[in-house]
Every structure is written in structure tokens, then in C-alpha cells.
Amino acid sequence: MASAMLIFAGLMGAAGIVLAAASAHGAPGTGLDSAGYLLLLHAVAVVGGVSLIHQSMLSRVAGLIALCGFAVGAVLFAGDVAARAYIGSRLFPMAAPTGGTIMIASWLVFSVAAMLARV
């Protein structure tokens, strides 16, 4: 599972750079910069979280739930913003707010995972 999370984090990081560059060079004011930054931030959070789980500083189960939430939430948010910028429509109604809510909830689960750690 850790390898899959790290692979996905790498893809999120790459997509984050692409969206930030697209915003800077071709689509300013579309929100792509925010989408890119959220992907980058949560890619780093996933990498760090995998390391913390490996060091038993986060509960494995709660930690993995948080990391999956980071990934799903960031992809939903960024995907919706990118869809609006490039194709003029949403992924689905409330996709970006749903992604944001998932990220917020995942940070709370991350905190619980730290409290449940066996260190």
C-alpha cells in the first residue's frame, strides 16, 4: 500500500506542477494555480504521512485513511477546477467543495492517527 501511495503522490506532484505552470503561462485567473498548489501540498503530505506510518508515529489504519482522503480530496478539487478551466463544465455538482471537505476531514483524521500512534 505504501508504494501505491507514493506512486500516486508522485503523480499528484507532477499534475500540480502542470496546473501551476498552465496558470502562470496560459490561463491566469482560472484557479489553476490554487488547484496546482493543493495537489503539490497534499502530495508532500502523503509522502510525509507514509514515512510517519512507517516510523509508527501515525496509526496505520487511521493514517492510511487520512492519506487516501488527501489524495481523493485534492484530485476532486483540482479536477473540478481544471475541468471548468478547460472544458467549461464541472466534474459533477459540488465536486470542488466535496474535495475540500474531504481534505479538511482528512486532516482531522490525520490528527486522530497521531493520537492513536503507538510511540
PEBELLIN-V484727 format. One record per pair of residues at least 24 apart in sequence whose ideal C-beta (glycine too) atoms are under 8 Angstrom apart, sorted by the first residue. I is the first residue (numbers start at 1). J is the second residue. If there is no record, write none. Layout:
i=(I I)
j=(J J)
//
This chain:
i=(1 2 2 2 5 5 5 5 5 5 5 6 6 6 8 8 9 9 9 9 9 9 10 12 12 12 12 12 12 12 12 13 13 13 13 15 15 16 16 16 19 19 19 27 30 30 30 31 31 31 32 32 32 34 35 35 35 35 36 38 38 38 38 39 39 39 41 42 42 42 42 42 43 45 45 46 46 49 52 56 56 56 57 57 57 58 58 58 58 58 59 59 59 59 59 59 62 62 62 62 62 63 63 65 65 65 66 66 66 66 66 67 68 69 69 69 69 69 70 70 72 72 73 73 73 73 73 73 73 73 74 74 75 76 77)
j=(64 50 53 54 46 49 50 64 67 68 71 46 47 50 46 71 43 44 46 47 50 71 43 39 40 42 43 46 71 74 75 39 40 43 44 39 78 40 43 78 78 81 82 85 81 84 85 81 84 85 81 82 85 81 77 78 81 82 78 74 77 78 103 74 75 78 74 70 71 73 74 103 74 70 110 70 71 110 114 117 118 119 114 117 119 110 113 114 116 117 112 113 114 116 117 118 109 110 112 113 116 110 113 106 109 113 106 107 109 110 113 106 106 102 103 105 106 109 103 106 99 102 98 99 100 101 102 103 105 106 99 103 99 102 103)
//
